[in-house]
């Protein structure tokens, strides 16, 4: 494909930036259109600020209580949320400039337009410029990376209240005394625990149970962790109505009337696609999410998409990988996005990390399944940490011994899961994993120990037995 191929990229988050940079690297000329803040969700209002807040809350919790309080003094911390917020936002602004804005400013092959894009036809966009007026952008290929926003559930009364979303919750400059969280997925539970550790009395409303999309043991382990920290979890509970009077939220629920100073609603996200004019050009969507094939192409040839605005999993690393592969395909290459070994992490404490098939999914796929669950009491790292809450579960094909999936609940689960990803990619058996060398006194050694439980009783091994 010839150089100077004109490509329009809508958005500037993880997917869009990856697509723009890769396409430019391959000789294309990029017009990037952004209607809001450069950088998208992750750096501005998602991954980065939330993990900063979660880490601050973790430190507050350790100063309040730790497994070593017998020999290390502890005391309730004084939390100044306003100062924490300034620290958080300073890092956000630094990363936004370093990883997004300055790259776009200095890139000779990328032109940035600030405004809202809409497709006129299969080869032209019109951009309503933020500074006024409109500009037509012709293109040979186009990429959509417009992301998503917090969904608003159809809860009577909710729209008339000043409820929090994950975006506004991360920008609070004070810690509410009482907080109700509606939602039981990754975002809801991460923020519920963070606010609790910073000083809020938190109640979580779960329509079914915590992280219901995962192995049931995960939800039970996180609920137990929340109970240890004084977070109330109401399973099988929904609000039927919300009122806001005298600076107080009042919720009618199956568990009775609940009251709080703040209400956080984190029940999923809605793709930002409704203003793009997709219906008019034949780009199909499902529940707002753009349908893409394994090459990241939409139902209209020449138009590609990736990230949270599509029907793909909502992880920034999936978005970025999709953007890169879409760019290769837009510029004459051949690339696909294989999500068969996609890790997922929830940054609660303990953390949750998963990859591959759950036991139920493996059975649905027709495998003859064999599983093992290793409690953390059997992992030396957890023992010396004096923190043995959690487990590692492996799902394998009984006939071949090949690893099919891993689910982990542990303090450092996010750090061990990539080893499981590589094992899945390499189609390793549990025997091969159990025979590998793992560094002693690491949490990732738990993968080796769990693999060994398929053939032996690890409680009868010496502490670093190979």
C-alpha positions as a Markdown table, in Angstrom:
| # | Residue | x | y | z |
|---|---|---|---|---|
| 1 | Unk | 0.0 | 0.0 | 0.0 |
| 2 | Unk | 1.3 | 3.5 | -0.9 |
| 3 | Unk | 2.6 | 6.0 | 1.6 |
| 4 | Unk | 0.6 | 9.0 | 2.7 |
| 5 | Unk | -2.6 | 6.9 | 2.9 |
| 6 | Unk | -5.2 | 9.3 | 4.5 |
| 7 | Unk | -6.6 | 7.7 | 7.7 |
| 8 | Unk | -9.1 | 9.3 | 10.1 |
| 9 | Unk | -8.8 | 8.3 | 13.7 |
| 10 | Unk | -11.7 | 9.2 | 16.0 |
| 11 | Unk | -10.7 | 9.4 | 19.6 |
| 12 | Unk | -7.4 | 9.8 | 21.5 |
| 13 | Unk | -7.5 | 7.0 | 24.1 |
| 14 | Unk | -5.7 | 3.7 | 24.3 |
| 15 | Unk | -7.2 | 2.2 | 21.1 |
| 16 | Unk | -7.1 | 5.4 | 19.1 |
| 17 | Unk | -3.5 | 6.4 | 20.0 |
| 18 | Unk | -2.2 | 2.9 | 19.3 |
| 19 | Unk | -3.9 | 2.9 | 15.9 |
| 20 | Unk | -2.7 | 6.4 | 15.0 |
| 21 | Unk | 0.9 | 5.7 | 16.0 |
| 22 | Unk | 1.1 | 2.3 | 14.3 |
| 23 | Unk | -0.5 | 3.6 | 11.1 |
| 24 | Unk | 1.8 | 6.6 | 11.0 |
| 25 | Unk | 4.8 | 4.3 | 11.6 |
| 26 | Unk | 3.6 | 2.4 | 8.5 |
| 27 | Unk | 3.6 | 5.5 | 6.3 |
| 28 | Unk | 0.0 | 6.8 | 6.6 |
| 29 | Unk | -1.1 | 10.4 | 7.2 |
| 30 | Unk | -3.4 | 10.6 | 10.2 |
| 31 | Unk | -6.1 | 13.1 | 11.1 |
| 32 | Unk | -7.0 | 12.5 | 14.7 |
| 33 | Unk | -10.3 | 13.9 | 16.0 |
| 34 | Unk | -10.9 | 14.4 | 19.7 |
| 35 | Unk | -14.0 | 16.1 | 21.1 |
| 36 | Unk | -12.9 | 16.2 | 24.8 |
| 37 | Unk | -9.8 | 15.7 | 26.8 |
| 38 | Unk | -6.8 | 14.2 | 25.0 |
| 39 | Unk | -5.9 | 10.7 | 26.4 |
| 40 | Unk | -9.3 | 9.0 | 26.8 |
| 41 | Unk | -10.6 | 7.1 | 29.8 |
| 42 | Unk | -7.6 | 5.2 | 31.1 |
| 43 | Unk | -5.1 | 8.0 | 31.9 |
| 44 | Unk | -7.7 | 10.7 | 32.7 |
| 45 | Unk | -10.7 | 9.1 | 34.6 |
| 46 | Unk | -10.0 | 5.4 | 34.7 |
| 47 | Unk | -7.0 | 3.1 | 35.3 |
| 48 | Unk | -4.5 | 5.7 | 36.4 |
| 49 | Unk | -6.4 | 7.8 | 38.9 |
| 50 | Unk | -8.3 | 4.8 | 40.3 |
| 51 | Unk | -5.1 | 2.9 | 40.9 |
| 52 | Unk | -3.5 | 5.9 | 42.6 |
| 53 | Unk | -6.6 | 6.2 | 44.9 |
| 54 | Unk | -6.6 | 2.4 | 45.6 |
| 55 | Unk | -2.9 | 2.5 | 46.5 |
| 56 | Unk | -3.4 | 5.4 | 48.8 |
| 57 | Unk | -6.3 | 3.6 | 50.5 |
| 58 | Unk | -4.1 | 0.5 | 50.8 |
| 59 | Unk | -1.4 | 2.5 | 52.6 |
| 60 | Unk | -4.1 | 4.0 | 54.9 |
| 61 | Unk | -5.3 | 0.5 | 55.7 |
| 62 | Unk | -1.8 | -0.8 | 56.5 |
| 63 | Unk | -1.2 | 2.1 | 58.9 |
| 64 | Unk | -4.5 | 1.3 | 60.6 |
| 65 | Unk | -4.0 | -2.4 | 60.7 |
| 66 | Unk | -1.6 | -5.0 | 59.5 |
| 67 | Unk | -0.6 | -8.6 | 60.3 |
| 68 | Unk | 2.5 | -7.2 | 62.1 |
| 69 | Unk | 0.8 | -5.0 | 64.6 |
| 70 | Unk | 2.2 | -7.1 | 67.5 |
| 71 | Unk | 5.6 | -5.6 | 66.8 |
| 72 | Unk | 5.0 | -2.6 | 64.6 |
| 73 | Unk | 2.8 | 0.2 | 66.0 |
| 74 | Unk | -0.4 | 1.1 | 64.2 |
| 75 | Unk | -2.8 | 4.0 | 64.5 |
| 76 | Unk | -5.8 | 5.3 | 62.6 |
| 77 | Unk | -4.4 | 7.5 | 59.8 |
| 78 | Unk | -5.6 | 11.1 | 59.2 |
| 79 | Unk | -6.8 | 11.2 | 55.6 |
| 80 | Unk | -6.8 | 14.5 | 53.7 |
| 81 | Unk | -8.6 | 13.6 | 50.6 |
| 82 | Unk | -8.1 | 17.0 | 49.0 |
| 83 | Unk | -4.3 | 16.7 | 49.2 |
| 84 | Unk | -4.5 | 13.1 | 47.9 |
| 85 | Unk | -6.6 | 14.3 | 45.0 |
| 86 | Unk | -4.1 | 17.0 | 44.1 |
| 87 | Unk | -1.3 | 14.4 | 44.1 |
| 88 | Unk | -3.5 | 12.1 | 42.0 |
| 89 | Unk | -4.4 | 14.7 | 39.4 |
| 90 | Unk | -0.8 | 16.0 | 39.1 |
| 91 | Unk | 0.3 | 12.5 | 38.1 |
| 92 | Unk | -2.7 | 12.2 | 35.7 |
| 93 | Unk | -1.7 | 15.5 | 34.1 |
| 94 | Unk | 1.9 | 14.5 | 33.9 |
| 95 | Unk | 1.1 | 11.2 | 32.2 |
| 96 | Unk | -1.5 | 12.7 | 29.9 |
| 97 | Unk | 1.1 | 15.2 | 28.6 |
| 98 | Unk | 4.0 | 12.7 | 28.4 |
| 99 | Unk | 2.2 | 9.7 | 26.9 |
| 100 | Unk | -0.5 | 11.5 | 24.8 |
| 101 | Unk | -0.5 | 15.2 | 24.2 |
| 102 | Unk | 3.3 | 15.8 | 23.7 |
| 103 | Unk | 3.5 | 12.8 | 21.3 |
| 104 | Unk | 0.6 | 14.2 | 19.2 |
| 105 | Unk | 2.1 | 17.7 | 19.3 |
| 106 | Unk | 5.4 | 16.6 | 18.0 |
| 107 | Unk | 4.4 | 14.0 | 15.4 |
| 108 | Unk | 4.8 | 15.1 | 11.8 |
| 109 | Unk | 2.3 | 12.6 | 10.4 |
| 110 | Unk | -0.5 | 13.3 | 12.8 |
| 111 | Unk | -2.9 | 16.3 | 12.6 |
| 112 | Unk | -5.2 | 16.8 | 15.6 |
| 113 | Unk | -8.7 | 18.3 | 15.2 |
| 114 | Unk | -10.6 | 19.3 | 18.3 |
| 115 | Unk | -14.3 | 18.6 | 17.8 |
| 116 | Unk | -17.0 | 16.0 | 17.3 |
| 117 | Unk | -16.9 | 13.7 | 14.2 |
| 118 | Unk | -19.8 | 12.3 | 12.3 |
| 119 | Unk | -19.7 | 10.1 | 9.2 |
| 120 | Unk | -21.2 | 11.6 | 6.1 |
| 121 | Unk | -20.5 | 8.5 | 3.9 |
| 122 | Unk | -17.9 | 5.7 | 3.6 |
| 123 | Unk | -15.1 | 8.1 | 2.8 |
| 124 | Unk | -15.9 | 11.5 | 4.5 |
| 125 | Unk | -16.3 | 12.8 | 8.0 |
| 126 | Unk | -17.7 | 16.1 | 9.1 |
| 127 | Unk | -16.2 | 17.6 | 12.3 |
| 128 | Unk | -18.1 | 20.1 | 14.4 |
| 129 | Unk | -15.1 | 22.0 | 15.7 |
| 130 | Unk | -15.0 | 23.0 | 19.4 |
| 131 | Unk | -13.9 | 26.5 | 18.4 |
| 132 | Unk | -16.9 | 26.8 | 16.0 |
| 133 | Unk | -17.6 | 25.9 | 12.5 |
| 134 | Unk | -17.3 | 22.6 | 10.7 |
| 135 | Unk | -14.6 | 20.8 | 8.7 |
| 136 | Unk | -14.9 | 18.0 | 6.3 |
| 137 | Unk | -12.2 | 15.2 | 6.6 |
| 138 | Unk | -11.9 | 12.9 | 3.6 |
| 139 | Unk | -10.3 | 9.5 | 4.3 |
| 140 | Unk | -9.3 | 6.3 | 2.7 |
| 141 | Unk | -9.6 | 4.3 | 5.9 |
| 142 | Unk | -11.2 | 5.3 | 9.3 |
| 143 | Unk | -10.7 | 4.0 | 12.8 |
| 144 | Unk | -13.2 | 4.5 | 15.6 |
| 145 | Unk | -11.8 | 4.5 | 19.2 |
| 146 | Unk | -14.4 | 6.6 | 21.0 |
| 147 | Unk | -14.5 | 4.6 | 24.2 |
| 148 | Unk | -17.4 | 4.4 | 26.6 |
| 149 | Unk | -19.0 | 6.2 | 29.6 |
| 150 | Unk | -20.6 | 5.1 | 32.8 |
| 151 | Unk | -24.1 | 3.6 | 32.2 |
| 152 | Unk | -27.2 | 5.0 | 33.9 |
| 153 | Unk | -29.5 | 2.2 | 34.9 |
| 154 | Unk | -33.3 | 2.8 | 34.6 |
| 155 | Unk | -33.7 | 3.2 | 38.3 |
| 156 | Unk | -36.7 | 5.4 | 39.2 |
| 157 | Unk | -35.7 | 8.7 | 40.7 |
| 158 | Unk | -32.0 | 8.2 | 40.0 |
| 159 | Unk | -31.7 | 10.8 | 37.2 |
| 160 | Unk | -33.1 | 13.5 | 39.5 |
| 161 | Unk | -30.3 | 13.0 | 42.1 |
| 162 | Unk | -26.6 | 14.0 | 42.1 |
| 163 | Unk | -25.4 | 10.5 | 42.2 |
| 164 | Unk | -21.7 | 9.6 | 41.6 |
| 165 | Unk | -20.3 | 7.7 | 38.6 |
| 166 | Unk | -16.8 | 6.2 | 38.7 |
| 167 | Unk | -15.6 | 9.4 | 37.0 |
| 168 | Unk | -17.1 | 11.8 | 39.5 |
| 169 | Unk | -16.2 | 9.5 | 42.5 |
| 170 | Unk | -12.5 | 9.7 | 41.6 |
| 171 | Unk | -12.7 | 13.5 | 41.6 |
| 172 | Unk | -14.3 | 13.8 | 45.1 |
| 173 | Unk | -12.2 | 16.1 | 47.3 |
| 174 | Unk | -13.7 | 14.7 | 50.5 |
| 175 | Unk | -14.5 | 11.2 | 51.9 |
| 176 | Unk | -18.2 | 10.7 | 52.4 |
| 177 | Unk | -19.2 | 9.4 | 55.9 |
| 178 | Unk | -21.7 | 7.0 | 54.4 |
| 179 | Unk | -21.5 | 5.6 | 50.8 |
| 180 | Unk | -23.8 | 3.2 | 49.0 |
| 181 | Unk | -22.4 | 1.5 | 45.9 |
| 182 | Unk | -24.8 | 0.0 | 43.3 |
| 183 | Unk | -22.9 | -2.6 | 41.3 |
| 184 | Unk | -20.8 | -5.7 | 41.9 |
| 185 | Unk | -18.3 | -5.7 | 39.1 |
| 186 | Unk | -14.6 | -4.8 | 39.0 |
| 187 | Unk | -15.0 | -1.0 | 39.1 |
| 188 | Unk | -17.7 | -1.0 | 41.8 |
| 189 | Unk | -15.8 | -3.2 | 44.1 |
| 190 | Unk | -12.4 | -1.5 | 43.7 |
| 191 | Unk | -13.9 | 1.9 | 44.6 |
| 192 | Unk | -16.1 | 0.5 | 47.4 |
| 193 | Unk | -13.1 | -0.9 | 49.2 |
| 194 | Unk | -11.0 | 2.2 | 48.5 |
| 195 | Unk | -13.6 | 4.5 | 50.0 |
| 196 | Unk | -14.0 | 2.2 | 52.9 |
| 197 | Unk | -10.3 | 2.2 | 53.6 |
| 198 | Unk | -10.2 | 6.0 | 53.4 |
| 199 | Unk | -12.9 | 6.2 | 56.0 |
| 200 | Unk | -16.4 | 5.8 | 54.5 |
| 201 | Unk | -19.0 | 3.4 | 55.9 |
| 202 | Unk | -19.8 | 1.5 | 52.7 |
| 203 | Unk | -22.7 | -0.7 | 51.7 |
| 204 | Unk | -22.6 | -2.6 | 48.4 |
| 205 | Unk | -25.9 | -3.6 | 46.6 |
| 206 | Unk | -25.4 | -6.6 | 44.3 |
| 207 | Unk | -28.2 | -7.6 | 42.0 |
| 208 | Unk | -27.0 | -11.3 | 42.3 |
| 209 | Unk | -23.6 | -11.6 | 44.0 |
| 210 | Unk | -20.2 | -10.1 | 43.8 |
| 211 | Unk | -18.4 | -10.5 | 40.4 |
| 212 | Unk | -21.1 | -12.8 | 39.2 |
| 213 | Unk | -19.4 | -13.2 | 35.8 |
| 214 | Unk | -16.5 | -15.0 | 37.4 |
| 215 | Unk | -16.0 | -18.4 | 39.2 |
| 216 | Unk | -18.4 | -18.3 | 42.2 |
| 217 | Unk | -15.5 | -18.9 | 44.6 |
| 218 | Unk | -14.1 | -15.5 | 43.7 |
| 219 | Unk | -17.2 | -13.6 | 44.8 |
| 220 | Unk | -17.3 | -15.5 | 48.0 |
| 221 | Unk | -13.6 | -14.8 | 48.8 |
| 222 | Unk | -14.0 | -11.0 | 48.1 |
| 223 | Unk | -17.2 | -10.9 | 50.1 |
| 224 | Unk | -15.4 | -12.5 | 53.0 |
| 225 | Unk | -12.6 | -9.9 | 52.6 |
| 226 | Unk | -15.1 | -7.1 | 52.6 |
| 227 | Unk | -16.8 | -8.5 | 55.7 |
| 228 | Unk | -13.5 | -8.6 | 57.5 |
| 229 | Unk | -13.1 | -4.8 | 56.8 |
| 230 | Unk | -16.6 | -3.9 | 57.8 |
| 231 | Unk | -18.1 | -3.4 | 54.3 |
| 232 | Unk | -21.7 | -4.4 | 54.2 |
| 233 | Unk | -22.6 | -6.6 | 51.2 |
| 234 | Unk | -26.3 | -7.0 | 50.3 |
| 235 | Unk | -26.6 | -9.9 | 47.8 |
| 236 | Unk | -29.7 | -10.4 | 45.7 |
| 237 | Unk | -30.6 | -6.8 | 46.4 |
| 238 | Unk | -31.8 | -4.0 | 44.1 |
| 239 | Unk | -33.0 | -0.5 | 44.7 |
| 240 | Unk | -36.6 | 0.1 | 43.5 |
| 241 | Unk | -36.5 | 3.9 | 44.0 |
| 242 | Unk | -34.0 | 6.7 | 44.9 |
| 243 | Unk | -34.7 | 10.0 | 46.5 |
| 244 | Unk | -32.4 | 12.8 | 47.4 |
| 245 | Unk | -33.6 | 15.2 | 50.2 |
| 246 | Unk | -31.8 | 17.3 | 52.7 |
| 247 | Unk | -28.4 | 16.3 | 51.3 |
| 248 | Unk | -29.2 | 12.6 | 51.8 |
| 249 | Unk | -29.8 | 9.7 | 49.4 |
| 250 | Unk | -32.7 | 7.5 | 50.4 |
| 251 | Unk | -33.0 | 4.1 | 48.6 |
| 252 | Unk | -35.9 | 1.7 | 48.8 |
| 253 | Unk | -34.5 | -1.9 | 48.5 |
| 254 | Unk | -35.4 | -5.5 | 49.3 |
| 255 | Unk | -33.3 | -5.1 | 52.4 |
| 256 | Unk | -35.3 | -2.1 | 53.6 |
| 257 | Unk | -34.7 | 1.7 | 53.4 |
| 258 | Unk | -31.0 | 2.7 | 53.1 |
| 259 | Unk | -29.6 | 6.1 | 53.6 |
| 260 | Unk | -26.2 | 7.6 | 52.6 |
| 261 | Unk | -24.4 | 10.9 | 52.0 |
| 262 | Unk | -23.2 | 9.7 | 48.6 |
| 263 | Unk | -24.4 | 7.1 | 46.1 |
| 264 | Unk | -22.0 | 5.6 | 43.6 |
| 265 | Unk | -23.6 | 3.8 | 40.6 |
| 266 | Unk | -21.2 | 1.5 | 38.8 |
| 267 | Unk | -23.3 | -0.9 | 36.8 |
| 268 | Unk | -21.4 | -1.0 | 33.5 |
| 269 | Unk | -20.5 | 1.3 | 30.6 |
| 270 | Unk | -22.2 | 2.6 | 27.5 |
| 271 | Unk | -20.3 | 2.8 | 24.2 |
| 272 | Unk | -19.8 | 6.4 | 22.9 |
| 273 | Unk | -21.2 | 5.7 | 19.4 |
| 274 | Unk | -24.6 | 7.4 | 19.1 |
| 275 | Unk | -23.3 | 10.7 | 17.6 |
| 276 | Unk | -21.1 | 9.1 | 14.9 |
| 277 | Unk | -23.9 | 8.5 | 12.3 |
| 278 | Unk | -23.1 | 4.8 | 12.0 |
| 279 | Unk | -26.5 | 3.7 | 11.0 |
| 280 | Unk | -26.3 | 5.9 | 7.9 |
| 281 | Unk | -23.2 | 4.2 | 6.5 |
| 282 | Unk | -24.1 | 0.6 | 7.5 |
| 283 | Unk | -21.8 | 0.1 | 10.5 |
| 284 | Unk | -23.7 | -2.4 | 12.7 |
| 285 | Unk | -23.8 | -2.2 | 16.5 |
| 286 | Unk | -25.2 | -4.3 | 19.3 |
| 287 | Unk | -26.4 | -2.4 | 22.4 |
| 288 | Unk | -24.4 | 0.5 | 21.1 |
| 289 | Unk | -21.1 | -1.5 | 20.8 |
| 290 | Unk | -19.6 | -1.6 | 17.3 |
| 291 | Unk | -19.4 | -5.1 | 15.9 |
| 292 | Unk | -15.9 | -6.0 | 14.6 |
| 293 | Unk | -14.3 | -9.1 | 13.2 |
| 294 | Unk | -11.0 | -10.7 | 14.2 |
| 295 | Unk | -9.2 | -8.1 | 12.0 |
| 296 | Unk | -11.0 | -5.3 | 13.9 |
| 297 | Unk | -13.0 | -4.3 | 10.7 |
| 298 | Unk | -16.6 | -3.2 | 11.1 |
| 299 | Unk | -19.4 | -4.4 | 8.9 |
| 300 | Unk | -18.4 | -1.7 | 6.5 |
| 301 | Unk | -15.1 | -2.4 | 4.7 |
| 302 | Unk | -12.5 | 0.2 | 5.3 |
| 303 | Unk | -13.9 | 1.2 | 8.7 |
| 304 | Unk | -12.2 | -0.3 | 11.7 |
| 305 | Unk | -12.8 | 0.0 | 15.5 |
| 306 | Unk | -11.4 | -1.2 | 18.8 |
| 307 | Unk | -11.7 | -0.6 | 22.5 |
| 308 | Unk | -14.7 | 0.1 | 24.7 |
| 309 | Unk | -16.8 | 1.4 | 21.9 |
| 310 | Unk | -16.9 | -2.1 | 20.4 |
| 311 | Unk | -18.2 | -5.5 | 21.5 |
| 312 | Unk | -14.8 | -6.5 | 22.9 |
| 313 | Unk | -13.8 | -6.9 | 26.5 |
| 314 | Unk | -13.3 | -3.5 | 28.3 |
| 315 | Unk | -9.6 | -3.6 | 29.2 |
| 316 | Unk | -7.2 | -0.8 | 28.0 |
| 317 | Unk | -4.6 | -3.4 | 26.9 |
| 318 | Unk | -7.2 | -5.1 | 24.7 |
| 319 | Unk | -8.1 | -1.7 | 23.3 |
| 320 | Unk | -4.4 | -0.8 | 22.6 |
| 321 | Unk | -3.7 | -4.2 | 21.0 |
| 322 | Unk | -6.8 | -3.9 | 18.9 |
| 323 | Unk | -5.8 | -0.4 | 17.7 |
| 324 | Unk | -2.4 | -1.6 | 16.7 |
| 325 | Unk | -3.7 | -4.6 | 14.8 |
| 326 | Unk | -6.4 | -2.5 | 13.1 |
| 327 | Unk | -3.7 | -0.1 | 11.9 |
| 328 | Unk | -1.7 | -2.9 | 10.4 |
| 329 | Unk | -4.7 | -4.1 | 8.6 |
| 330 | Unk | -5.7 | -0.6 | 7.4 |
| 331 | Unk | -2.2 | -0.2 | 5.9 |
| 332 | Unk | -2.1 | -3.4 | 3.9 |
| 333 | Unk | -0.9 | -5.8 | 6.5 |
| 334 | Unk | -2.5 | -8.9 | 8.1 |
| 335 | Unk | -3.0 | -9.1 | 11.8 |
| 336 | Unk | -5.6 | -10.6 | 14.1 |
| 337 | Unk | -6.5 | -10.1 | 17.8 |
| 338 | Unk | -6.4 | -13.4 | 19.7 |
| 339 | Unk | -8.2 | -13.0 | 23.1 |
| 340 | Unk | -8.0 | -16.7 | 24.0 |
| 341 | Unk | -5.4 | -15.9 | 26.7 |
| 342 | Unk | -6.7 | -12.5 | 27.9 |
| 343 | Unk | -5.9 | -11.7 | 31.5 |
| 344 | Unk | -8.3 | -9.8 | 33.7 |
| 345 | Unk | -7.4 | -8.1 | 37.0 |
| 346 | Unk | -9.5 | -6.6 | 39.8 |
| 347 | Unk | -7.4 | -4.4 | 42.1 |
| 348 | Unk | -9.2 | -5.1 | 45.3 |
| 349 | Unk | -7.3 | -6.5 | 48.3 |
| 350 | Unk | -6.9 | -9.4 | 47.9 |
| 351 | Unk | -6.6 | -8.9 | 44.2 |
| 352 | Unk | -8.5 | -11.0 | 41.6 |
| 353 | Unk | -6.7 | -12.2 | 38.5 |
| 354 | Unk | -8.0 | -14.6 | 35.8 |
| 355 | Unk | -7.1 | -16.0 | 32.4 |
| 356 | Unk | -8.5 | -18.6 | 30.1 |
| 357 | Unk | -11.6 | -20.7 | 30.9 |
| 358 | Unk | -13.4 | -21.1 | 34.1 |
| 359 | Unk | -14.4 | -24.6 | 35.1 |
| 360 | Unk | -18.0 | -24.0 | 33.9 |
| 361 | Unk | -16.8 | -22.5 | 30.6 |
| 362 | Unk | -14.4 | -25.5 | 30.0 |
| 363 | Unk | -17.3 | -27.9 | 30.6 |
| 364 | Unk | -19.5 | -25.9 | 28.1 |
| 365 | Unk | -16.7 | -26.2 | 25.6 |
| 366 | Unk | -16.9 | -29.9 | 25.9 |
| 367 | Unk | -13.6 | -30.6 | 27.7 |
| 368 | Unk | -13.1 | -33.5 | 30.1 |
| 369 | Unk | -12.2 | -31.2 | 32.9 |
| 370 | Unk | -9.9 | -31.6 | 35.9 |
| 371 | Unk | -9.4 | -28.9 | 38.5 |
| 372 | Unk | -7.4 | -28.1 | 41.6 |
| 373 | Unk | -7.8 | -25.4 | 44.2 |
| 374 | Unk | -4.7 | -24.4 | 46.3 |
| 375 | Unk | -5.5 | -22.4 | 49.4 |
| 376 | Unk | -2.9 | -19.8 | 50.2 |
| 377 | Unk | -2.0 | -21.5 | 53.4 |
| 378 | Unk | 0.1 | -23.8 | 51.1 |
| 379 | Unk | 2.0 | -20.9 | 49.5 |
| 380 | Unk | 5.2 | -19.9 | 51.5 |
| 381 | Unk | 5.0 | -16.3 | 50.3 |
| 382 | Unk | 1.5 | -16.0 | 51.8 |
| 383 | Unk | 2.7 | -17.7 | 55.0 |
| 384 | Unk | 5.6 | -15.3 | 55.6 |
| 385 | Unk | 3.3 | -12.4 | 54.8 |
| 386 | Unk | 1.0 | -13.6 | 57.5 |
| 387 | Unk | -1.8 | -13.2 | 55.0 |
| 388 | Unk | -3.3 | -16.5 | 53.7 |
| 389 | Unk | -6.7 | -15.3 | 52.6 |
| 390 | Unk | -7.3 | -16.5 | 49.0 |
| 391 | Unk | -6.6 | -19.3 | 46.6 |
| 392 | Unk | -5.3 | -20.3 | 43.2 |
| 393 | Unk | -7.5 | -22.5 | 41.0 |
| 394 | Unk | -6.3 | -24.3 | 37.9 |
| 395 | Unk | -8.6 | -25.7 | 35.2 |
| 396 | Unk | -7.0 | -28.4 | 33.0 |
| 397 | Unk | -8.0 | -30.9 | 30.3 |
| 398 | Unk | -8.1 | -34.2 | 32.0 |
| 399 | Unk | -7.2 | -36.1 | 28.8 |
| 400 | Unk | -4.0 | -34.2 | 27.9 |
| 401 | Unk | -3.2 | -32.3 | 31.1 |
| 402 | Unk | -3.1 | -29.0 | 29.2 |
| 403 | Unk | -3.8 | -25.9 | 31.2 |
| 404 | Unk | -7.1 | -24.3 | 30.2 |
| 405 | Unk | -7.5 | -21.5 | 32.8 |
| 406 | Unk | -6.4 | -20.0 | 36.1 |
| 407 | Unk | -8.4 | -18.0 | 38.7 |
| 408 | Unk | -6.5 | -16.4 | 41.6 |
| 409 | Unk | -7.4 | -14.5 | 44.6 |
| 410 | Unk | -4.3 | -13.3 | 46.3 |
| 411 | Unk | -2.5 | -10.1 | 47.5 |
| 412 | Unk | -0.3 | -10.1 | 44.4 |
| 413 | Unk | -2.6 | -11.9 | 42.0 |
| 414 | Unk | -2.0 | -9.3 | 39.3 |
| 415 | Unk | 1.7 | -10.0 | 39.3 |
| 416 | Unk | 1.4 | -13.8 | 38.9 |
| 417 | Unk | -1.3 | -14.0 | 36.2 |
| 418 | Unk | 1.0 | -13.1 | 33.3 |
| 419 | Unk | 2.9 | -16.3 | 33.9 |
| 420 | Unk | -0.3 | -18.2 | 33.5 |
| 421 | Unk | -1.0 | -16.3 | 30.3 |
| 422 | Unk | 2.4 | -17.4 | 28.9 |
| 423 | Unk | 1.7 | -21.0 | 30.0 |
| 424 | Unk | -1.7 | -20.9 | 28.2 |
| 425 | Unk | -0.1 | -19.4 | 25.1 |
| 426 | Unk | 2.5 | -22.1 | 25.1 |
| 427 | Unk | -0.1 | -24.8 | 25.6 |
| 428 | Unk | 1.8 | -26.1 | 28.7 |
| 429 | Unk | 0.5 | -29.0 | 30.7 |
| 430 | Unk | 0.1 | -28.8 | 34.4 |
| 431 | Unk | 2.9 | -31.4 | 34.7 |
| 432 | Unk | 5.2 | -29.1 | 32.7 |
| 433 | Unk | 4.3 | -26.1 | 34.9 |
| 434 | Unk | 4.9 | -28.2 | 38.1 |
| 435 | Unk | 8.3 | -29.2 | 36.8 |
| 436 | Unk | 9.4 | -25.6 | 36.0 |
| 437 | Unk | 11.8 | -23.6 | 38.2 |
| 438 | Unk | 10.0 | -20.9 | 40.1 |
| 439 | Unk | 11.7 | -18.4 | 42.5 |
| 440 | Unk | 11.1 | -19.3 | 46.1 |
| 441 | Unk | 9.1 | -17.0 | 48.3 |
| 442 | Unk | 7.2 | -15.4 | 45.5 |
| 443 | Unk | 3.4 | -15.5 | 45.0 |
| 444 | Unk | 3.9 | -16.8 | 41.5 |
| 445 | Unk | 5.3 | -20.0 | 43.0 |
| 446 | Unk | 1.7 | -20.7 | 43.9 |
| 447 | Unk | 1.2 | -21.6 | 40.2 |
| 448 | Unk | 3.8 | -24.3 | 40.4 |
| 449 | Unk | 2.4 | -25.6 | 43.7 |
| 450 | Unk | -1.2 | -25.6 | 42.3 |
| 451 | Unk | 0.0 | -27.5 | 39.2 |
| 452 | Unk | 1.8 | -30.1 | 41.5 |
| 453 | Unk | -1.5 | -30.8 | 43.3 |
| 454 | Unk | -2.7 | -32.6 | 40.3 |
| 455 | Unk | -0.3 | -35.4 | 41.1 |
| 456 | Unk | 0.8 | -35.0 | 44.7 |
| 457 | Unk | -0.1 | -33.7 | 48.2 |
| 458 | Unk | 1.9 | -30.4 | 48.4 |
| 459 | Unk | 1.5 | -30.2 | 52.1 |
| 460 | Unk | 3.9 | -33.1 | 52.4 |
| 461 | Unk | 6.7 | -31.4 | 50.4 |
| 462 | Unk | 9.6 | -29.5 | 51.9 |
| 463 | Unk | 9.0 | -25.7 | 51.6 |
| 464 | Unk | 11.1 | -25.3 | 48.4 |
| 465 | Unk | 10.9 | -28.8 | 47.0 |
| 466 | Unk | 11.2 | -29.0 | 43.2 |
